[in-house]
Amino acid sequence: MADEKNLHTDDLSLTESVADRIRQLLIAGEFAPGQKLSEHQVSAHFGISRNTLREVFRLLTSQRLLTYIPNRGVFVAAPDEAAVIDIYRVRFVLQRGAVQAVAKTHPTLIRMRRLAGQGRELARTGDWRQVGTINMEFHRTMVELCDSPRLSACFDLVLAELRLVFGQLEDSAHLHEPYIELNASLVAALELGDTAAAISQLEAYLIKSERAVLAALQRARR
């Protein structure tokens, strides 16, 4: 019985580990929304059995990152406008909570400032796709200010869905450039311990971002 339990635990650990690796690839923009996933190719890439891969697919489907279409297969999700609205609703709650919880001496602020600087440098090269990736990492790091693995895991799902929204759009200066200096300004407010200013900036930031993403998604779907 003990051996059977250990085998079951190992299977769950492997499923969760591979699912997490795929989520990170989604956040990095390595999969395109609507892309069909080949069981053979994906199982070979991760060195897992088809049965384990199907468990991974079921888990990611339950997290709205993949979509199963009967008789056709498994596809990367393509979130719609309703999903965007809900994503930003979650972002508002989690990120506002992170800003409220942080102390101005929190070591994570150093990494946020470094990421803000990286985004500025990448913008100068015109690599807007990578700017988007750095921006997502900036916001993921912001949630780490809560020092809560559960909240961070929750936010990773949100970021993966958001990246699938961006995957339906053209990566351009219009989508990313307005937020480069806003990131730096937000870090500065947090480092000063000015929580009220940081919350005000964050709220304006998320409203501006949501409207821009919704408008771009609507244009892309016409």
Salt bridges, closest charged atoms under 4 A:
ASP20 OD1 - ARG23 NH2 3.58
GLU30 OE2 - ARG129 NH2 3.92
GLU39 OE1 - ARG50 NH1 3.53
GLU39 OE1 - ARG54 NH2 3.06
GLU55 OE2 - ARG58 NH2 2.40
GLU81 OE1 - ARG221 NH1 3.99
ASP86 OD1 - ARG89 NH1 2.81
GLU121 OE2 - ARG124 NH1 2.32
GLU137 OE2 - ARG111 NH2 2.89
GLU137 OE1 - ARG140 NH1 2.84
ASP147 OD2 - HIS106 NE2 3.17
ASP156 OD1 - ARG140 NE 2.86
GLU161 OE1 - ARG64 NE 3.73
ASP171 OD1 - HIS176 NE2 3.12
GLU181 OE2 - ARG120 NE 3.06
GLU191 OE1 - ARG113 NH2 2.83
GLU203 OE2 - ARG96 NE 2.86
